[in-house]
Amino acid sequence: MTLEVNVVPCRSDNYAYLIRETTTGQTAVVDVPDAAPVLSAIDEKDLRLDRIFLTHHHHDHVEGVEAVRSRTGAKVVGASSDAYRLPALDVAVSEGDSVRLGEAVAEVIDVSGHTVGHIAYVFGTENWAFTGDSLMMMGCGRVFEGTFEMMYQSLARFRDMPDNMLICSGHEYAESNARFALSIEPDNPDLLERVAWIRRTRAAGSPTVPSRLGIERLTNPFLRCEVPSVRSALGMESASGAEVFAELRKRKDSF
């Protein structure tokens, strides 16, 4: 059993993800920012779409759902707590539920903060996590509906996952996130190496996703709230992790 994951660029900086479970051939897409590129990718690979997994209600993640559902007959899966503002759900899920794609099973985890009711799908056996706008490559989503404490706790959900967990987030924000990270830890050698890789990758026109959780722990300031160098940079050596996170997020919002 294995998952094949294809990144589908959408709009100006969004990503959808096509997931195929190779034993059965069942296929899903995570978020549908725009129908056309998703349908094009399905046709190009001659796939049958079975499921549409939604992370949250923002229009740049769901705008193409109805067109894709109409064309493919795929069943839409999303958070029960967010059902009132998501496209009509065929399957409503909550924290602790699991969803199946062929023989692969994903745990549904609540990662509220960016929005309340935001969920992520974690295929633990295969080491794939589809995080939407919660944990992102080199950053995290802006806190629109939740609280900083809520978002801090949501990101902590990834703390005990393995280093080789692949993080599939919803946007191409790597370059701007990298510039902010450098403003906090300009001498972090792992960060400097990663920034160089990001610049090469984007110059070649390639996505920077997915990202391995291990390198996120070394370079993503929002996962480094307990690290002395980050606390020192903020002058918050004795603050709580949640307080450090709140300061980082406020700085990023105005960066």
C-alpha positions as CSV (number, residue, x, y, z in Angstrom):
1,M,0.0,0.0,0.0
2,T,1.4,3.4,-0.9
3,L,0.2,6.9,-1.8
4,E,1.1,8.8,-4.9
5,V,0.7,12.5,-4.4
6,N,0.7,15.1,-7.1
7,V,0.8,18.8,-6.4
8,V,-1.7,20.8,-8.5
9,P,-0.9,24.6,-8.7
10,C,-4.1,26.7,-8.7
11,R,-4.9,30.4,-8.8
12,S,-1.9,32.6,-8.1
13,D,-0.4,30.8,-5.1
14,N,-2.7,28.0,-4.0
15,Y,-2.1,24.2,-4.1
16,A,-4.5,21.3,-4.4
17,Y,-3.2,17.7,-4.0
18,L,-4.3,14.7,-5.9
19,I,-3.8,11.5,-3.8
20,R,-3.9,8.0,-5.4
21,E,-3.9,4.9,-3.2
22,T,-2.0,2.5,-5.5
23,T,-3.4,-0.8,-4.3
24,T,-7.0,0.0,-5.2
25,G,-6.5,3.1,-7.4
26,Q,-8.9,5.1,-5.4
27,T,-8.2,8.8,-5.7
28,A,-8.9,12.0,-3.7
29,V,-8.2,15.7,-4.0
30,V,-7.4,17.9,-1.0
31,D,-9.1,21.3,-1.5
32,V,-10.3,22.6,-4.8
33,P,-9.2,26.3,-5.2
34,D,-10.1,26.2,-8.8
35,A,-11.8,23.5,-10.8
36,A,-10.0,23.8,-14.1
37,P,-6.4,22.8,-13.1
38,V,-7.8,20.0,-10.9
39,L,-9.9,18.5,-13.7
40,S,-7.0,18.9,-16.1
41,A,-4.7,16.9,-13.8
42,I,-7.4,14.2,-13.4
43,D,-7.8,13.9,-17.1
44,E,-4.0,14.0,-17.8
45,K,-3.5,11.1,-15.4
46,D,-6.7,9.3,-16.5
47,L,-7.9,9.1,-12.9
48,R,-11.3,8.4,-11.4
49,L,-11.9,10.9,-8.5
50,D,-13.6,9.3,-5.5
51,R,-13.2,11.8,-2.7
52,I,-12.8,15.6,-2.1
53,F,-11.2,16.3,1.2
54,L,-11.7,19.9,2.5
55,T,-9.6,21.5,5.1
56,H,-11.5,24.7,5.7
57,H,-14.2,27.0,4.3
58,H,-12.2,29.9,2.7
59,H,-13.2,30.4,-0.9
60,D,-9.7,29.9,-2.2
61,H,-9.9,26.3,-1.0
62,V,-13.4,25.4,-2.0
63,E,-14.4,27.6,-5.0
64,G,-14.0,24.7,-7.5
65,V,-15.7,22.0,-5.4
66,E,-19.2,22.0,-7.1
67,A,-17.8,21.9,-10.6
68,V,-15.5,19.0,-9.7
69,R,-18.2,17.2,-7.9
70,S,-20.6,17.6,-10.8
71,R,-18.1,16.3,-13.3
72,T,-16.7,13.4,-11.3
73,G,-19.4,12.4,-8.8
74,A,-16.8,12.5,-6.0
75,K,-18.0,12.5,-2.4
76,V,-17.2,15.7,-0.4
77,V,-15.6,15.2,3.1
78,G,-15.3,18.1,5.5
79,A,-15.6,19.2,9.1
80,S,-19.0,18.8,10.7
81,S,-18.5,21.9,12.8
82,D,-17.9,23.9,9.6
83,A,-20.6,22.3,7.5
84,Y,-22.8,25.4,7.6
85,R,-20.3,27.3,5.4
86,L,-18.7,24.5,3.4
87,P,-20.1,23.1,0.2
88,A,-22.7,20.5,0.9
89,L,-20.9,17.5,2.6
90,D,-21.5,13.9,1.8
91,V,-19.4,12.9,4.8
92,A,-19.0,15.1,7.9
93,V,-16.1,14.4,10.2
94,S,-14.7,15.6,13.5
95,E,-11.5,15.4,15.6
96,G,-10.5,11.8,16.1
97,D,-12.5,10.4,13.2
98,S,-10.7,8.7,10.4
99,V,-11.3,8.7,6.6
100,R,-10.4,5.9,4.2
101,L,-9.0,6.1,0.7
102,G,-8.7,2.6,-0.6
103,E,-6.5,0.8,2.0
104,A,-5.0,4.0,3.4
105,V,-6.5,5.6,6.4
106,A,-6.1,9.3,7.5
107,E,-6.7,10.6,11.0
108,V,-8.7,13.8,11.1
109,I,-7.2,16.3,13.5
110,D,-8.6,19.7,14.6
111,V,-6.1,22.5,13.8
112,S,-8.3,25.5,14.4
113,G,-6.8,29.0,14.5
114,H,-6.6,30.2,11.0
115,T,-10.3,29.4,11.0
116,V,-12.4,27.7,13.7
117,G,-13.2,24.2,12.4
118,H,-10.1,23.9,10.3
119,I,-9.0,20.2,10.0
120,A,-6.0,18.4,8.7
121,Y,-5.8,14.8,7.3
122,V,-2.8,12.7,8.5
123,F,-2.0,9.5,6.8
124,G,0.3,8.3,9.6
125,T,1.4,5.0,8.1
126,E,2.3,6.6,4.8
127,N,3.8,9.8,6.5
128,W,1.6,12.3,4.6
129,A,-0.1,15.3,6.3
130,F,-2.5,17.6,4.4
131,T,-2.5,20.7,6.6
132,G,-4.3,23.4,4.6
133,D,-3.5,26.8,6.1
134,S,-2.5,25.5,9.6
135,L,1.2,24.4,9.5
136,M,2.8,25.7,6.3
137,M,6.1,25.5,4.6
138,M,8.3,27.8,6.8
139,G,5.3,29.4,8.4
140,C,1.7,29.0,9.5
141,G,-1.6,30.6,8.5
142,R,-2.7,34.0,9.7
143,V,-5.0,33.7,12.8
144,F,-8.3,35.0,11.5
145,E,-11.0,33.4,13.6
146,G,-9.3,31.6,16.5
147,T,-6.8,32.8,19.1
148,F,-3.1,32.8,19.2
149,E,-3.2,30.2,22.0
150,M,-5.5,28.0,19.8
151,M,-3.2,28.2,16.9
152,Y,-0.1,27.5,19.0
153,Q,-1.9,24.4,20.4
154,S,-2.9,23.3,16.9
155,L,0.7,23.5,15.6
156,A,1.7,21.5,18.7
157,R,-0.3,18.6,17.3
158,F,2.5,18.0,14.9
159,R,5.2,18.0,17.5
160,D,5.4,14.3,18.1
161,M,5.0,13.3,14.4
162,P,8.1,11.7,12.7
163,D,10.7,13.8,11.0
164,N,9.9,12.3,7.6
165,M,6.2,13.3,7.8
166,L,5.6,15.2,4.5
167,I,3.6,18.4,5.1
168,C,1.3,19.5,2.2
169,S,0.1,23.0,2.9
170,G,-2.3,25.1,0.9
171,H,-0.1,28.0,-0.5
172,E,3.2,28.9,-2.0
173,Y,4.5,31.3,0.6
174,A,8.0,29.9,1.0
175,E,10.0,32.9,-0.1
176,S,8.1,35.5,2.1
177,N,8.1,33.0,5.0
178,A,11.8,32.5,4.6
179,R,12.5,36.3,4.7
180,F,10.6,36.5,8.0
181,A,12.4,33.5,9.4
182,L,15.7,35.2,8.6
183,S,14.7,38.3,10.5
184,I,14.4,36.1,13.6
185,E,17.3,33.7,13.2
186,P,19.7,35.2,10.6
187,D,22.6,33.0,11.7
188,N,20.7,29.7,11.7
189,P,22.8,27.5,9.3
190,D,19.9,25.1,8.6
191,L,17.8,28.1,7.7
192,L,20.4,29.7,5.5
193,E,20.8,26.4,3.6
194,R,17.1,26.1,3.2
195,V,16.6,29.7,1.9
196,A,19.2,29.0,-0.8
197,W,17.3,25.9,-1.8
198,I,14.0,27.8,-1.9
199,R,15.4,30.4,-4.1
200,R,16.8,27.8,-6.6
201,T,13.5,25.9,-6.5
202,R,11.3,28.9,-7.2
203,A,13.7,30.3,-9.8
204,A,13.2,27.0,-11.7
205,G,9.4,27.4,-11.4
206,S,8.9,24.4,-9.1
207,P,6.8,24.2,-6.0
208,T,8.5,24.1,-2.6
209,V,5.9,21.7,-1.2
210,P,5.7,19.1,0.3
211,S,8.1,19.9,3.1
212,R,9.5,17.4,5.6
213,L,8.5,18.0,9.2
214,G,12.1,17.5,10.4
215,I,13.4,20.5,8.4
216,E,10.4,22.5,9.5
217,R,11.4,21.9,13.1
218,L,14.9,23.3,12.3
219,T,13.8,26.3,10.3
220,N,10.1,27.3,10.8
221,P,10.0,29.9,13.6
222,F,6.4,29.0,14.5
223,L,7.6,25.5,15.5
224,R,10.6,26.9,17.4
225,C,8.9,28.9,20.2
226,E,10.8,27.0,22.8
227,V,14.2,27.4,21.1
228,P,16.6,29.8,23.0
229,S,17.8,31.6,19.9
230,V,14.2,32.5,19.0
231,R,13.3,33.6,22.5
232,S,16.4,35.7,22.7
233,A,15.7,37.4,19.3
234,L,12.4,38.5,20.7
235,G,13.6,39.4,24.2
236,M,11.2,36.8,25.6
237,E,13.5,34.3,27.4
238,S,11.1,33.6,30.2
239,A,7.8,33.8,28.3
240,S,5.6,30.8,27.6
241,G,5.6,29.1,24.3
242,A,2.2,30.5,23.5
243,E,3.3,34.0,24.3
244,V,6.3,33.6,22.0
245,F,4.1,32.3,19.2
246,A,1.7,35.3,19.6
247,E,4.6,37.7,19.3
248,L,6.0,35.9,16.2
249,R,2.6,35.9,14.5
250,K,2.0,39.6,15.2
251,R,5.4,40.4,13.8
252,K,4.7,38.3,10.7
253,D,1.3,40.0,10.2
254,S,3.0,43.3,9.8
255,F,6.3,42.1,8.2
